[in-house]
Amino acid sequence: MKLFQAVSFQTSLVARLSVLLAAVAVMPATSARAADGPKRGGTLTAIVQPEPVTLTPAFNTATPTQIVAGNIFDGLVYYDPALKPQPSLATEWKVAEDGLTISFNLRKSVKWHDGKPFSSADVKWSLENVWKTIHPRNKAIFENVAMVDTPDDNTIILHLSKPSLPILSVLNAVGAPILPKHLYEGTDILNNAYNNKPVGTGAFVFKEWKKGEYILLERNPDYWEPAKPYLDKVIFRIIPDAAARAAAIEKGEVQYATFNPVSFREVERLAKLPSLKVDTGGYDWLSPVLYLDFNVENQYLKDVRVRQAIAFALDKEALGKVVWYGYGKPAVSPVPTALTAFHDASVPKYPFDLKKAEALLDEAGFKRGPDGVRFTLNHDFLPYGDDYKRTGEYLKQALKRVGIEINIRAQDTAAFIKRVYADRDFDISSSYNGAFPDPQIGVVREYWSGWLGSKTPWTNGSGYRNAEVDGLIQAAAVEGNPKKRTEDFNRFQQIVQRDLPTLPLLELRFFTLHSSALKDVVLQADQSYGSLKNAWFDQAPAQN
């Protein structure tokens, strides 16, 4: 399909963003083809871990949800390896010269999985009722969409009160999820039954979710892209134990697993097997950063000197090399280095310095007791696998050296989200966020006070409030001049790295394990959250 060339500065920004995030693969991305082309058939067994809380990404941006949902739903676009938007449900688009109108031509004859026609009405309803209201990343991005026109079933026009440069970077299936209006309109969206039996327009149709065991998707026979998908079924298995996941992958019982599905020690061994490949492609759109959230209402952590002391007490080089086996490098700022247009390397820094950490804690009035302990904090880690648990163990050991005792608490994903973002019953939490191609999409939600009280996961877990930071975030959201936006984001980074409600730890590099027989599995910059419609087997796996 022809890609419409937008004529405004907005498109030029997307072009600049396209070179920001190049993935460095342990092995080349899988794109081999048989001489006679892709083969039809077969069941792909994949892993999703931990088990999703819901299967609809409209209000939950947790990784497990998005891994599955990216196969059920289609977005207006997807992102190629250069981070350029490519046609999906939208075949072409145009941005007005003043940046205040964005028009999309939609693909014709697309059907929802229940057979109802997809139309511009679904996009309009989703934008007004999901993207602008309950989606954790999109509330600020689409805030300035003042009106949505649908002159016909295949055209949608966004009228903006002010420019919003990040919009074209967030329009894939999980970035701006389109829900079927006929199944959601007039219902309680958050409690709609279709959240866990989703109806999409994607290449695979939801069939069954057997809690604690698997999620079954089947080929969509009416998919708009001829001949795709090639696979007959995709089964996402839930395997909580890391050793069991490694065994299933090694035996060929599982042929595809994303987001560091096994321990780093295991991946070193499995990478040597001819039946498997390790790939770090497909995470470019995400650009993930591991971080600590400090509860700034805690009696100790409300003092910025304590937060800064903790930063000085952590050896991020060792964390990246020892705990994350080199799959993470020290983070300088919440805006990662991959976002070269926005990253500010001159922010306040906290190099490993135990003496500085001790001095700050003494200065804050928290002296060591007779037992050498200053105080005790609880730490809740993201329950996505052993990497995060080991990060918590490292934190415990490191802070003990400066007199801070850490009590590590483990729980499932639902309990973690409730404890940190709803009940705020935590002291320090560790998690990761995607920065995405623009800080407005993934970074600022950790700091904007507008999210406070919303109980929305992965938004301002620290409880931070700063009027100047809020103003910079809001100004950058509507600034049409890229140079001025960069200046706003630079000032934003300077302040938050001084106040340190959130401590960026590592820029992560995730890996995928997949069968050598599985071809064309990583073709997109957003593949980790994208569809497996291009994947095919050059020889059928053994079925269990």
Secondary structure, DSSP 4 states (H G I P E B T S, - for coil): -PPP---SHHHHHHHHHTTS-----SS-------TT-PPP--EEEEE-SS--S-S-TTS---HHHHHHHHHH---SEEE-TTS-EEESSEEEEEE-TTSSEEEEEEPTT-B-TTSPBP-HHHHHHHIIIIITTT-TTTTTTSTTEEEEEEEETTEEEEEESS--GGGGGS-STTTSPPP-HHHHTTS-GGG-GGGSS---SSSEEEEEEETTTEEEEEE-TT-SSTT----SEEEEE----HHHHHHHHHTTS--EE-SS-S-HHHHHHHTT-TTEEEE-TT-TTT-EEEEEEE-TTSTTTTSHHHHHHHHHH--HHHIIIIISTTSEEE-SSSS-TT-TTT--TTS------HHHHHHHHHHTT----TTS--EEEEEEE-SS-HHHHHHHHHHHHHHHTTTEEEEEE---HHHHHIIIIIS---SEEEEEEE--SSHHHHTGGGT-GGGTTS--TTS-TT----HHHHHHHHHHHH---HHHHHHHHHHHHHHHHHH-SEEEEEEE---EEEETTEES---STTGGGS--TT-EESSPPPP-
